[in-house]
């Protein structure tokens, strides 16, 4: 079994815009499929739902709220 990092994706070059983690749409232990809605972030003008970039089980959540940046690890999948 391998552990895969879940990272905050690039929000289309909005590096100067604040990104705030809003919510997980899955709980630890739940199965996640590729491209399934996984978490939500808040930008200055919109909320964005981010999709899973891999399949597996949500193994660990390391961020559940607060400001995040593109590329930050916010959790892990076990694949």
N, C-alpha and C positions, 0 to 999 in steps of 0.2 A: 504494500500500500504506500502510495506517495502522498506527500502533503503539498498542496498548491496554494500559493499566496493569492488572496483576494485584494486587489489594489483599486484605488480611486482612479477611474479612467480620465483621459484627457477630455476636457469638456469643450472641445473645438477651439482651442487656442485662447481660452478665457483665463489666462494665468493671473491677471490682475484682479479678477473677480473673486470674491470670497465664496468658499464652498463650505457649507455646514452639513454635517451628517445628520439625516433626519430620522431614518428608520430602517430596520431590517425587515424584509418581507418573508423571511424564513427563520426558523428557530434552530438552535444547535441540535444535531442529530437527524434533521430532515434531509431527504434526498433533494438534489438540485440537478436540473438538466441544463444542457447547453442552451444559451439564449433565453433562459427563464428569468423573469423579473426577480432580482435578488435583494436590492436595497435602493433607498431613495436618498438623494441629496438635495439641498436647497441652495439655489444660486440667488443673486440679488433680485432677479426678475422672474424666476420660475423654479418649479420643482422638477427634478429629472429622475426618472426611474432607470436604474442601471441593471443590465442583464449579466447573467453568469457567463464567464468566458471559458468555463470547463464544467464537466459533470463530476458529481461525487456527493458526499455527505458534508453538510456544514459542520465542521469539527470544532471551530473555535471562533469567537467574536472578540476582537481586541479593541474595537472602537464602537461605542453605541450612541455617542452624541458629541457635539463640539465641532470646532473648525478642523477641516482636513485639507490636504493639498494633493494635487495630481501626483499619482505614484505612491501615495501612502499605503502601507499594508493595513487593512482594517479587519482582516479575518483570514481563516484558512479552510480549505476543503480537503477532505481525505478522498483520494481517487483510487 
